[in-house]
Amino acid sequence: MRVSRIFLVVAILFVLLAFPMAAFAASANDRGDQPSFAPAEILVQFKPDVTPNEIAQVHRQLGGQVKESIAGMRAQVVSVPRGQVENRLKAYSANAKVGYAEPNYLAEAIGTPDDAYFGNQWGMMKVEAPQAWDITRGSRNISIAILDTGVDQDHPDLVNKIVNNINFTASATTDDAYGHGTHVAGIAAADTSNGIGVAGLGYSSSIMNVKVLGDDGTGYYSWIANGIIWAADNGAKVINLSLGGSSASSTLENAVNYAWGKGVVVVAAAGNNGNSTPFYPAYYTNSTAVAATDANDNLASWSNRGDWVDVAAPGASIYSTLMNGAYGYKSGTSMASPHTAGLAALLYTVVTDLNGNGRLNDEVRSRMETTADNIGSVGAGSGRINAFKAAGGSTVSPGAISGKVTDSGNGTPVVGATVSDTIRTTLTDASGNYTLSNVLPGSYTVTASASGYTSSSQAASVVAGQTTAADFTLGKPAPPVIKAMWVDSITFGLNGKNLRFDVKVVADSGAVAGAEVTAKLAHSSGQSWTYRGITDSSGITSFVLAKAPAGNYVATISGLTASGYNWDASRGVTSASYTFSNRR
């Protein structure tokens, strides 16, 4: 499906080389007369053997100033005089030390078409997400980086899913002031089974909020490239790009390639122009380009399509999270892309490294494409994604895990013990037996637990169509070891007109923290005061008698308790005295 892309890319590069400025200077967008690239910036990458001193010399000669670097790819954002982008690009491109120079193009969030189909998360049912969740619910350790306009930080369906926030735009906040990123994030990984709102296809997956589009829904390619590099370097397993532009960019392509090389699945919206014109970064080989379908499995009329598209996903009239804790509908390939990103996150928990390259992103991508449903639409890639089939449902025979749980002391069955493989849970019967059914082939950690017993876990490998045995013997926890503690010292001191005494509690192992001390302080006049306090990490608690009268004092410990300890009053001290007179 990618073979024809090579020709297309070569043709585009030929045009760029032959007419380097015409390729972007005449490019238009749907935002009026706003320029399609930064008016005073270009992107420059130097050849690998060029030294930093040589780079600095080229910038001095050509009048450019380095504004920032895009990590991992030797590319730089270079400031040039406003209105001089064309001239400086020609000058940099002609320099033998430069690998490439290009405009810092402007991308934008893909808008919502007018011809929307209304429904309530019909897309989740269409791709059989609930059936997939019976197989795997993903993992919070698998992060989906949402590169967009930001994510609503306070939305009840997203607040517990966001693990990172970073901003590469000119906006003053990582929060979403445009509304696009919040809707996208909810589709990919909204808090699921929490009793409110909507479900995210990624279920347990976490969200990285990587803001690369400003508060007007647009962002420069350099912002996006920086976001891709950052996400790849900070542990994202999936990057969702519900954005794009009509201009090709080596910087953007190199960033996508970098992420792919780091083991990341890069998912990108195919665009809403209703044609087969390349849309970037979806068009790049290492991006999974996603077209949009409606509730009838038709390719949406406004969705881009073509032999460069990899898969399709629900994108028409999709219900998801909105700003300010709200919910609502949006349509576009922007909505199709996070369905695919959420599925990719799920698949990281079920695929294995088949080719031994140390990464799983190629297996995840292959699984999504090879299990897609053929919807008969030309230009929809492999078809509309099917989460259930991708996760392994209906393609292999399930197995089972079965066994018996007994008491390690007397060998009797443990009735009503809970046995779980983290996805399925069952209870033992009157004979202590259990069976976990419909378990897909793979490796699982099975845990048995029961009231009054210490839990036990073991690994179990399930083979298609076979039952794996896993027996458990549960032991009762050993009684806690009770250690002796005592009051090591009671010391007095004056602070102005206040009398203070400190009580220190110790054991053979050292100071005892968290012990509750009850002490009575008696005065020679017959007055007395009772105190209670908790020892600190040094084993000390302090008591103060304000405006203490002169005379004789006796401090007596009447109570000492701490978890795991008994008070041995025969050791240490239980009382101490103190006298002072002639106080002013």
N, C-alpha and C positions, 0 to 999 in steps of 0.2 A: 504493500500500500504506500510505502515511502519512496519507491523507485522514481516515480515521476517528479518528486520534489527536488531531486538532485538537478534535473534539467531546469526546473523553474528557478531554483536558487542561482544556478549558473547564469541563466538569462538575466535575472535581476542584477547580479553583480556586473555583468557586461554593460548594462544600461548605466549603472552607477559610475563605472569607470569611464565610459565614453562621455557621459553627460553628468558629472558629479553633482551639480547643483540642481539641475532640472528635476532630479528624482525626488527632492524634498521641498524645494522652494515653491513648487506649484501645488504641493499637497494641501488638501483642504480638510476641514472637520466641520462638525455640525454646531460649533460654538461661535458663530459669527466671524468676526475678523480677528479673533484671538490667534496669535501665531501658533504653528504646530510644533515649534521647537523653541528652546530658550534663546532669547534675542542676544544674550551676551555670554554664552557658554558653548563649548564644544567638548566632545569626548575624544581623548587621545590615548592610544596604547602604543608604547615603544617596543621595539624588538627585544628579544630576551637577552642579547649580549650587550645591550647599551647600558653604560654605567650611570649612576645617579648624577655624577658631574656632567656627563655628556647630555643627559636629559635637561639639567638646569641650563646648560649652554644653549640648547635648542630653544627653550622657552624665552631666554633673553633675546636671542636673534629674531624670533618671530613674534615677540610682543605678547606672549601669553603668560598668565599667572596661575599656578596650581591652586585651585580652590579646595579640592579634597581628592582623596584616592579611593578607589573601589577595591577593597581588600580581595586578595586571592587571584587577581587577574591582571595586575600591572596596568590597569586603566586609570586615567586621571580625568577629573572634571576641571577644565581649564577655562578661566575667565578671559574674555577677549573684549575689545571695545564694542559697545552696542552698535549694531548695524554692520559690523565687520565679519560676521560669521562666515559668509561665503568666501571672502578673500583669505581669511586665516585658515579655513579648511583646505583651500588650494595650496597654501604655503606649507602647512604641516604634511599634507598628503604627498607633496613633492620631496620631502626630506627623507634621505636614505635611512635614517635611524628610526623612522616612525613606521609602526606596523599598520595602523589605520587611524584615520581621523573622521569623525562624523558628528552631525548635530546632536544635541541633547533633546531628543524628540519628546513631545508631550503625549502621554497616554491618558485615557479617561475611563471612568467606570462605565460599563456597558449599560445603557439605559433600558427603560421598560417600554416594550412595544404597546400600542393601543389595543391590538386584537388579542386580549387576554382571555383565558378560560378559567372560570372560577371553580374552586374546589378546596377541600380542606386536607392538605397533605396527601393528596391522591398519589403523589409521586412515590411516597414510601411504600404504599401498597403495590404500586405498579412494578417496582424493582424487587418486591418480596423481601423488604427489610425485616419485618417481624420474624419471618422464617429464618433469615440469616442470623438474627439475634438469638435464636434458639441454639445456634451453633457456636457463635462467639459474640461477645459484647465488647470486644476490643480491650483496650487498656489505657489507663490514665498516663502511662509511661510513653504512649504514642501520641506525639503532638502534631496537630495540623496548624501550620502557619498561615493565617489569613492575611494576605498582603492586599490591603484595601484602604478604605477611608477611615479605618479605626473600628473599634467595637465598643458599644455602649457598656461602660464599666459597671453600671448599677442594675442592668437588666436581670430580673430574677431567674431567667432561664440561661444566663451566661456567666453571671458573677462568680460562680463556683468552678467554672471551667477554664477561666483565663489564668495561665501560668506565667506569661511574660507580656510586657508592654514596651514597645520601642517606637520611636517616631523618626522617620527620615525626611519629613516634609518641612515646609516653612510654617506649618501650623504650630500654635503654642501648646497643643494638647494631644495626647495619644487617644483621647476619646473620639467618638464618632459624632461629627456635627452635620453629616450629609445623609446618613441613613442607609447607605449601600452596604458597607462592611458588616453592620449589625445583622442585616437580613441574611447575608451570605454565611456568617458565622453560625447562625441558628440552624440552617440547613445542614451544615457539616457536622456540628457537634453540640447542639443545644443540650442542656441537662435533661436526661431522659429518665422516665419513670419516677419523676419527682412530684407527681400529682398536679402539676400546673403546666400551662402553655403547650409547647410543641416538642416533638422528638427530633434529635439529630441523628443522621444516619451513622455517624461515627460512634454513637452511644457513649462509651466510657472515655473516648479520646479527649485529650485536653486541647486548649486553644492557645496559640501564640498570636497576640495582636501586634502585627507588624504594619504600622501606618506608612504607606507609600503614596497615597493619594491625598491631596489637601482637602480642605473643608468645602471646596467647590466641586469636588469629584474628579479633579485632574491631578496629574503628577508627572514629573519628568522621568525619562528612562533611567537616569542616574539614580533617582530615589528608589526605583523598582529594583535595579541591579544591586544596589546596596542592601535592600531588604532581602533579596534572594540569598546573597552571600551570607548575611548575618544569620538568617534562619538555618541555612545549611551548617554553619559553624556552631550553632547553639542547640543542636539536637533535634531539629524538626525532622520528622520522617516523611511528611507530606507538605507541599507548598501549594496553596490554592491561589490562582491568579484570575479573578473575575474582572479582568481589565485588559486593555490592549490598545494598539494603534495600527495604522495601515502602513507605517514606515518600518522597513527592516533596520536592524541595528546589530552590529557585531558585539557591542557591549552587552546588550540584552541576551544575545545568543550565548555568549561566553559565560554569562552568569548562570543561565539555565544549564549549560554543560557542566559548570563547576558543581552545581547542586546535584546533578545526576551522578557525577563522579564520587560525590560524598555519600551516595546511597539514598538519595531523596527522590520520591515520586513527585514530579512537577505536573500539576494539573492546570489547564488554562482554558478559558472560554473561547469558543471559535468565532464569536462576533455576531452582531445582529443586523448585518447588511443584506441578508437574504440572497447572497451570491457565493461564488467560490473564490473570490479574491482573497489572497493570503492575509491573515490577521496575526499580529505578533503580540506576545511570544508564542501563541498557540501553534503557529506554523512550524516552529523549530522541531527538529527530529527528536530531541530529548524532552519535549513537552507532550503530554497527553491532551490532544485537542478534543474539546467536547462540544458537540452540537446539541440543540434543544428539541425535545419532543413534547407533544401535547398529551392529553388524557386518553386519546384514541390511538396512541403510538404512531402518530403521523409526525414527520419532521416539520417543525413550526415554519411557517412561510417566511418569517423574518430571520430565521437562523441561517448562518453561513453553513455551507456544506462543501464537499469536495473530496478528492482522493487523499488530501492531507489531513482530513478529520479522522480521529482514531475511534471514538465511541460517541454515542448520544446518551442523553439522560433527561429526565423530566425538567422542563424549564418554563412551561406556560402556566401562569396563574398559580404560583407556588406560595403556600402559606408558611410564614416564618416570623421570626422576631423583628420588631421595629424599635426605634429609639423610644426612650422614656417608658420602658417597660411594656410597650404595646405589642400587638401582633397584627399582621396584615398580609396582603398579596403583592407580589412583584413577579414580573416575567422577564425572561431573557436567558441567553446562554450563561450569564452571570449566575443564574440560579441552577442551571444544569451542572456547571463545574463543581460546586461544593457537594452535590449529590455524589459525584465521582470521587472527590477528595475524601469524603466520609467513608466511602466503600474502601478506598485504598488503605485508610487507617485501620479498618477492621481486618483487612487481609494480612497485615503484618503479623497478626497473632496466629495465622493458620498456615502460611506458606513456609517452605524450607529452602535452603540455598542449594538448588539443584545443580548449578554449574560450578560451584565451588569458588566463586569469585569474592566471597566474603561479604556480599551485599544481598539484600532481599528486594530492592526496588524493581529489578528486572523481572523477578518472579511475580511480584504484585501486579505490575503493569500487564504482563502476559496473561495472568489469571483474569483480569478485568476484561481484556479484549477477547480472549478465546471463549469465555462463558457468556458473552453478551447475546441477547435475543435478536435474531434476524427480524427486523420489522419491515423489510422490503423497500426501504427508502434508499435511493441512490445518493451517495455522498454523506451517509451517516456512519461511515467507518464500519466497524465490526457489528454494529447494532446498538440497541439500547441496553445499558448495563442491567445485570440481574444479580443482586447481592446474594441471594440464596445459592444460586448455582456457583458463583464465584467463591463463596465460603466453603463449598464442597457439598452442598446439599444436592441430592438426587443424582450426583455423578459417581458416587462410590457407595458401596454397601457399608452401613454402619456396623459397629461391633458393640461390645458391652463390657462392663466391669462388674464382677460379682465376687462375693466372698462372705466371710463370717466374722463377727466381732465377739470376742470372748474376754472374760475376766482373767488377767494374768495370774491372779492369786489362786483361784480354784478351778479355772477352766470352764466355768458356767457361761452360758450365752448372756450377752449384754443386750437386753430388750429395749427397743426404742432409741438406740444410738443413732446419731446423725452422721451420714456418710455423704461426702460431696466431692466433686471434681472441679469445683468453682463455677461450673455452668449448671450442672444437674445436682439435685439433692434428694436423698431418700432416707427412710428410717428402717432399722433392722426389725425383723418380725419376731415372733415368740421363740424362734430357734436361733436368733441372732444373725440370721441370714439377710442379705441385701442384694439388689441388682440395680446398676445404673444402665439404662437402655439407650439405644439410638446414639451411641458415642461414635463420632467420626474418627477415622484412623489418625493417630498422632500420639504425642506424649502428654501425660496429665499428672498432676499431683493430687492424690486422693487423700482426704483427711477424714478420720473417724473421731467422734467426740461424744461424750455422754456426761451427764451430771454426776459429780463425785469421782470422776476419772480424769487422768491427764490425757490430752488429745495426742493422737499419733498420725503421722503422715508418711506416705511412701509414693514413689514414682510408679506409674503404670503406662505401658506402651500398648496401644490398641491397634490391632490388625483388622482390615476389612472383613466383615462377616464372622469374626471370631470373638470369643469371650475371654477376657483376661482375668485371671484370678488375683485377688488382693485381700488377704486375710489380715485381721488386726487383733492384737491382744492389748487391752487397755489396763494400765495399772492405776491404783489409787495413789494420789500424791502423798509423799512422805510427810509426817507431821512436822510442823515448823520447829526449827531449833531455837529454843529459848535461851537467850544469853543473859548473863548477870550484868547489872549496872549499879552504880552507886554515886553518891555526891562526893566529888573529890575535894571540893573546897567551898567555903563561904567567906567572902572577903568584904570588908566595909571600907567606906571612904566618904569624905565630906566634899560637897560642891556648894560653896556659899552656905546658905542656911538649909540645904537639902542633904539628907542622909541617904546614901546609896549602898546596897549590898548586892553582890554578884554571886550566883550559884553556878558551879560548874559540874556537869554530869559526864562521867566517863564509863568505859567498859574495857575489857582486856584489849579490844581492838583499837581503842582510842576514844576521842570525843564522841558523844552521842547527840546527834542533831534531832530535833523534833520531839524531844521528851517534854512532857507536861509536868511542871514543878508546882507544888502547893506549899507555901511557906507562911509561917506566923511570926510576926515581929512584936515582941512584948517589951514595954517600957517599965522602968522601976516604979513609976507612979501608979501602975495597974492598968494603964491603957494598952490596947493591942490592936494590930492590924493584920488582915489576911490577904495574901497575894497569890495570883496564879500567872504563870508565864510559860512560854515555849522556848526551848534552847535553840540557839542558832548553830551554824556549821562548826563553830568552835566548842559547842557543848555548853554554852553560857547563856543564862537568862538573867536580866537585871531588874531590880525593884528599887523604887525611890519613894522616900517619905519626905514630902515637902514641908519646909519650916519646922524641922524636927526639934523638939525641946531637948535641952541638955539632960544628961542622966545616963543610966545604964540600960543597954538594949541586949536582948537575946533573940536571935533568929533560929527558928526550929523548922525543919523540913517535916511536913506531915503527910505528904503524898508525892509519889514519883511514878509515872507511867510512861511507857513507850512501846510501840508495836515491835514484837520480837524480843522484848527484854522483860526481866523481872528485877524488881528493886531488892538488892542485897543490902539491908540496913546494917549488917554486921561489918561492912567494909566502908572505908572512908569516914565521913563525918555526918552527923544528923543535926548538929546545932553549933552555933558560935556566938560569942558575946562581944560587945563593944561599949566603951565608956568615953564620954567627953564632957567637959564642963567649962565654965567661964566664957560662954559664947556671947558675942555681941549681937 
